[in-house]
Amino acid sequence: MAPRRPLADRSRREDGPAERETISLRTRDGTAVEVLVLSKRPDRIHVIIGEGTHSVLCELKPTEDARAYVGNANGREIVYERSRAEVEADIAKRSPRLGDSNF
């Protein structure tokens, strides 16, 4: 059985290191929070808030008017202040052939 490579080396592949996308969310009181994006699609965005054992997984969904994405983390409302059309454009820029930026 071959030994496994350390986690730090797993992201390095033939095409280079994996790129991590972060976005800025706002809480109801106006505080900005940087979060790590797990997957981004027009109908939902999955993010991780925080680091280590205290991190929280959150799903953001578009509002009814599609002007922003909202979610709930530990009972607190968080908002990604970009419209659905802007997110679709971001996805198209990041992966024009794939149509989805799941990584």
N, C-alpha and C positions, 0 to 999 in steps of 0.2 A: 504494500500500500504506500503510495507516494505521500509525502508530507504536504500539508496545505500551506499555501502562502499566507503571510500575515494579512490582516484586513487592510492595512494601509496600502499594500501592493495590489490588491484585487481590482481597484478602479483603473489601474493602468493596463490598457489593452493595446493592440496594434494601432488603433486610431487615436491614441493619446488618452490623457486622464478624463474621467467623467466630469462633465460640467454640472455644477449645482446651481440651481436657480433659487434666488431668494426674492421675496416681495415684501412690501411694507403694508401692514394693516393698521387700522385705527380702532381704538376701543371707543365706547360710548362717551367717555370723558375726554376724548381727543388725544390720548397717548398713542404714539406711533410704536409699533412692534415689528421687528424684522423676523420673518419666518422662512423656513425651508419648504420648498414646493416638492411634493412627492409625485403628483400628477396634475396635469392641467388640461381640461377639456372644456368646450363651451358650456356644457350643462353642469359642470361641477369642478371644483379645485380642491385637492387634498393637500393639507399643509401640516407641518409639525411646529408647534409653538414651544420654545424652550429647548434645553439641552439635557442630555443624560437621563437620570431616573425620573426627573420631574417634568419631562416633556409630555405634551398633550397632542394627540392627533385630532384634527378638526376638518370638517367638510364645509366648504363654502358653496352656496348655491346662488344663482342670479335672483335678484329681486323681481317682482312682477313687471316692473317697467324696464328691466334689463339695464339699468344705469349703474348698478353696483352688484357685488357679491356679498352675502352675509352668512355668518355662521355663529356657533355658540361654543365657547370654551370655558368649562368650569362655571357655567351659569352666566357668563359675561358675553354680551354681543360684540362681535368683531366685524369690521367692514373692510372690504377691498374696494377702493374707490376707482374702479375701472369698469367700463361698460362691457357688455357681452361682445359687442362688435370689436372693441379694442383687444379683448382677450383672444378672439378669433384671429385677429391680425397678428398678435404676438405668436400664436401657435403656428401660423403659416410661415412666419419669418424663421422660427426656430427649427422647424422640420417640414419643409415644403413638400417632400416626397411622402412623408409618413401621415401627416394630417392629425397626429396626436403626439403629445410630448411625454408619454408615460416613460419613466425610467426606473 
